[in-house]
């Protein structure tokens, strides 16, 4: 290999599996996650931290507004500062109201994207294969709670 070839060759791209393999595994991962988490659509909100985060939170329940986004950017409500979590819950309330099914499915979609199921076979993305952590067991509090949004779904 000449010095000029060595400088332009990327070891990350050379060591990746074929794109078709990544796409196929992504499809399998999406199907598995949907099968595992489909029962969540039957669940309601729980009285763990859903009242703080959604069901009894005036700012979240009333959806996205300038006042509510300002609140999300400045509040320490529920002992946390996480404006994107608040705004995503507001968006869920805009879209689904207080129907827990829509909120649960949002978490499933977030989990799929975090695990690489949304485009993992695309060579332009940093990850070449989907991450099986999408099917990892979740702690009971994370499984029942709306709050985490960065953790596992439902």
Backbone torsions as a table, in degrees:
resi	resn	phi	psi	omega
1	UNK	NA	129.2	-179.0
2	UNK	-76.1	159.0	179.4
3	UNK	-57.4	-36.0	-179.2
4	UNK	-70.5	-35.9	177.9
5	UNK	-68.3	-41.9	-179.2
6	UNK	-60.9	-36.5	-177.8
7	UNK	-71.1	-29.1	-177.2
8	UNK	-97.0	-13.9	-179.2
9	UNK	-78.1	136.5	179.9
10	UNK	-108.4	117.0	-179.4
11	UNK	-63.0	-30.1	179.6
12	UNK	-64.3	-42.9	-179.6
13	UNK	-72.8	-36.4	-177.9
14	UNK	-68.1	-30.0	-175.0
15	UNK	-93.3	0.1	-179.3
16	UNK	-77.6	149.1	176.5
17	UNK	-71.8	166.2	178.7
18	UNK	-57.1	146.2	-177.3
19	UNK	-58.1	-37.1	-179.4
20	UNK	-61.0	-37.1	178.5
21	UNK	-64.8	-45.6	178.9
22	UNK	-62.2	-41.8	179.0
23	UNK	-64.7	-43.7	179.2
24	UNK	-62.4	-44.3	177.8
25	UNK	-66.0	-34.2	177.1
26	UNK	-63.3	-42.8	178.8
27	UNK	-62.8	-43.5	177.6
28	UNK	-63.2	-41.1	179.0
29	UNK	-63.3	-45.1	179.1
30	UNK	-60.4	-45.8	179.9
31	UNK	-62.0	-42.4	-179.8
32	UNK	-65.8	-44.0	179.7
33	UNK	-63.3	-43.9	179.0
34	UNK	-62.2	-39.6	178.6
35	UNK	-67.2	-41.9	-178.1
36	UNK	-68.3	-42.6	-173.7
37	UNK	-96.8	-0.3	179.1
38	UNK	-56.3	-38.0	179.3
39	UNK	-60.8	-17.7	179.9
40	UNK	-61.4	-25.6	-179.4
41	UNK	-64.4	-16.0	179.4
42	UNK	-90.9	-7.5	-175.3
43	UNK	-87.2	151.1	175.7
44	UNK	-98.4	-179.5	170.0
45	UNK	-68.7	156.3	178.6
46	UNK	-117.0	160.3	-178.3
47	UNK	-91.8	52.1	177.1
48	UNK	-104.7	-74.8	172.1
49	UNK	-131.2	4.8	176.3
50	UNK	-59.7	-35.9	175.8
51	UNK	-59.7	-44.1	179.0
52	UNK	-64.8	-39.6	-172.4
53	UNK	-90.2	-29.2	-173.9
54	UNK	-138.0	-68.5	-162.7
55	UNK	-65.7	-29.0	179.1
56	UNK	-118.4	16.1	-179.2
57	UNK	-100.2	106.5	-176.1
58	UNK	-54.7	-43.1	-177.0
59	UNK	-65.2	-41.7	-179.2
60	UNK	-73.5	-46.7	-176.9
61	UNK	-59.0	-33.6	-176.8
62	UNK	-85.1	0.0	172.5
63	UNK	83.8	-167.0	-174.1
64	UNK	-81.2	125.2	173.3
65	UNK	-150.0	165.0	178.9
66	UNK	-58.7	-43.9	178.8
67	UNK	-60.5	-43.8	-178.0
68	UNK	-70.5	-37.7	177.0
69	UNK	-66.7	-40.5	175.8
70	UNK	-59.3	-43.6	177.4
71	UNK	-59.7	-47.3	-178.3
72	UNK	-59.4	-35.5	-177.2
73	UNK	-77.0	-17.2	-173.1
74	UNK	-121.2	-8.7	-173.3
75	UNK	-85.4	155.3	170.4
76	UNK	-117.5	24.7	-177.8
77	UNK	-54.6	143.5	-179.2
78	UNK	60.2	28.1	175.9
79	UNK	61.7	29.2	179.8
80	UNK	-140.8	148.1	168.9
81	UNK	-116.4	102.1	178.2
82	UNK	-149.0	80.0	-174.6
83	UNK	-59.1	-35.8	-179.3
84	UNK	-67.8	-33.6	175.1
85	UNK	-63.3	-48.0	179.6
86	UNK	-59.9	-45.0	-177.7
87	UNK	-66.3	-37.5	178.4
88	UNK	-67.2	-36.3	175.3
89	UNK	-66.8	-37.9	176.5
90	UNK	-61.6	-42.6	178.7
91	UNK	-62.2	-42.2	176.1
92	UNK	-58.3	-42.4	179.0
93	UNK	-66.7	-34.4	175.2
94	UNK	-62.6	-43.4	-174.5
95	UNK	-81.2	-41.1	-169.9
96	UNK	-118.7	-3.9	-174.4
97	UNK	63.8	-139.3	178.3
98	UNK	-102.3	28.6	173.2
99	UNK	-82.8	110.6	-173.9
100	UNK	-60.8	-26.7	-177.6
101	UNK	-56.6	-47.5	179.9
102	UNK	-63.1	-39.0	178.3
103	UNK	-64.2	-41.1	178.3
104	UNK	-63.3	-43.9	-178.5
105	UNK	-66.8	-32.4	174.1
106	UNK	-58.5	-44.1	179.7
107	UNK	-64.7	-35.9	176.9
108	UNK	-64.1	-44.0	179.2
109	UNK	-63.5	-42.3	177.1
110	UNK	-60.5	-42.8	179.4
111	UNK	-63.6	-42.1	178.3
112	UNK	-60.7	-44.8	-178.9
113	UNK	-66.1	-41.5	179.2
114	UNK	-62.5	-33.4	-176.1
115	UNK	-84.0	-7.6	179.9
116	UNK	96.3	5.8	179.7
117	UNK	-68.7	-20.7	-179.6
118	UNK	-96.0	69.1	175.2
119	UNK	107.4	20.7	-176.4
120	UNK	-64.7	-22.9	-179.4
121	UNK	-85.3	-3.2	-179.0
122	UNK	-76.9	122.2	-176.2
123	UNK	-68.0	-12.9	179.0
124	UNK	-82.0	-11.9	179.7
125	UNK	-89.8	155.8	-177.6
126	UNK	-65.3	-27.8	-176.7
127	UNK	-102.0	133.6	-177.9
128	UNK	-91.1	-28.9	-178.5
129	UNK	-126.5	149.6	178.9
130	UNK	-65.8	157.6	-176.6
131	UNK	-100.1	122.2	-177.4
132	UNK	-68.8	-5.1	179.4
133	UNK	-62.9	-13.8	177.5
134	UNK	-61.4	-22.0	-178.9
135	UNK	-107.0	9.1	-178.5
136	UNK	-64.6	144.8	175.6
137	UNK	-60.5	146.9	-178.8
138	UNK	-115.5	148.3	175.1
139	UNK	-63.2	151.0	-176.2
140	UNK	-57.1	-40.2	-178.0
141	UNK	-65.9	-37.9	178.5
142	UNK	-72.1	-33.7	-178.6
143	UNK	-69.4	-27.3	-175.8
144	UNK	-98.6	-12.0	-167.8
145	UNK	-101.3	146.5	172.8
146	UNK	-83.4	-23.8	-165.7
147	UNK	-62.2	-47.0	-163.9
148	UNK	-61.0	-43.3	-178.7
149	UNK	50.1	-23.1	175.4
150	UNK	-99.1	-9.8	-178.4
151	UNK	-97.1	-150.5	-179.1
152	UNK	-82.4	157.9	-172.0
153	UNK	-77.3	167.3	170.7
154	UNK	61.0	NA	NA
